[in-house]
Amino acid sequence: MKKPTGRLEGDDLVLTRRFEAPIEDVWKSLTDSESTARWYGSWTGTPGTGNTIKIQMVLEDGRPESVARIEACEPPRRLHLSTAGKYGVNVEITLAQTGGVTELRFVHHVTDRKLARDFGPGWEYYLDNLVAARAGEKLPSFDEYYPSMKEHYTADA
């Protein structure tokens, strides 16, 4: 089983990952539809702040589609997306490069801290998918994250 890395800071679920890569390269992994399809889902639409895109979740059962609003897009440093509905999310990804290392900070602004017990393991899984996809490695199994990580995120809630 994988070890959880995220934490709750107030009403924010925060996870980080580090890449030995230029910031522009990591940005492309987060914003290019062909790249996102390898670790999360492909998307269609017009990029840019205020626009909406459709995301096809390629790793979820039934390959559901969701509509996301781009709240902010500031290449190559910040992307802020929100979705509506029962499981709507409000997430921000920021990138910072120091030397040859780019740090990704992922923040899910939760409306109820108890939601972290389910979202936390899911975001750990997707961010590790990003790491694996960038390295050309096999993607992890969701079973390595859920339900084993629920307790970590429940304790913080």
N, C-alpha and C positions, 0 to 999 in steps of 0.2 A: 504494500500500500504506500501511496505517496504521502509525504508530510505536508500539511497545510502551511502556507506562507503568508496568507492575508490576515488582516486585522480590521477591527472596527475602530474608527476615529470619529466619535460623535455619531452622526447618522450616515457616515460614509464608510463603505466597504472598500478597503484599499489593498491593492496587490501591486507588486513591482517585478520586473524582469530586466535583466541586463544582457546586452548583445555587444559582442566585439564587432561592431559594424558602424559605418557612418549613419548619421541621423536620417539622411535622405533615403538610404536603403531600407531602414526600418519603417520609415513613413510609407514607402511604397508597399510594404507587406501589410500595412493597415488600411490602405486606401485604394489599391489597385484591385479590381474585381477578380482578375485571374489569380492574384496572390491570395486574396481573402478566401477564395473558393478552396484553397488547399488546407485551410485550418479552421474556418468558421462557416462561411457561406459566400456565394457570389452575390453581386448586387447589380441592379440596373437603375438608371435615372441620371439626372444631371447633378454632378457634385457642386457643392457651394453652400455657404451659409444661407439658411432660410429655405432651402430646397428639401424635397423628400426623395427618398430612394426606397426601392423594394429589395429586401434581402431574402434570398433563398437559403434556408438553413440546411446545408448538405449533410450534416452529421446527426440530425435529429430524426426520430421515427416519423415517417410520413413527409419528411422534407418540407415543413411548414414555411410559409412566406410571411414576413412581417414588413410593415412600413415604418421607416424611421425618418424623423425630421433631423436635419443637420442644424443644430443650434449654433455651432461655431466650427469653422474650418480655417485653421491658421497654419498652412504648410511651412515647414515640416515639424511643427512643435505641438499643435493642439487640435484635437478633434472631440467634439461634444455632440452626442446623439441622444435622441429620446424616442421612445415608442409608447403608444397608448394601449389600452386594453387591460384585461385582468392581470396580466403579468408584464405590464409596461415597465420600461426601464429608463433611467436617466444616467448616462455614463459619460465620463470624460477620460480621454487618454492624452497624457502629455509626454513629450520626449525631451530629453536633455542629453547633450553629448559632452563628454569630458575626455579629451584625448581621443583614443580610438574606441571608446566604449559609449554606447547609447543606453540610457536608462529609460525604461517605459514605466510610467506610473498610471495605473488603471484605477479609477474611482467610480464606484457605483453609488450614487446618492439614493439611499433606501428611504422609503416612506415609513417603514416599520422595521426596527432593528431585528426583529424575529425572522424577517425574510432572509437575513444573511445565512441562516442554516441551510437553505436550499440554493441560494444564489452563489454563496462562497465556493462550494465544491465545483459548481458549474463553471465559474470564471477561472478557477485554478486549472480545470481541464482545458478550457479553450486557450488560455495563455500558454500552457504547456504544449498544446497543439501548435501554436505559433512558433514556439522554440523548436519543436521537432520538424515542422515543415521548413523552416529556414535552414535547418541543418541537413535536410534531406533524409531524415530518419523516419521510422515508422511512428505513426501517431499513437499515443497512449489509449488505453481503454477507459471508458467512463467508470467502469467498475472499480478502478484503482482510486477513485475519488469519492464516490457516493455509494453507500451512505457513511463510509468510514470518517469522512471529514465533517459530518454534521455536528458532532459533539464539540469540535474546536470552535465552530461558528456559533453554536448555541450557547456555549459558555460566555462568549463575549456579548451576547444580546441582552 
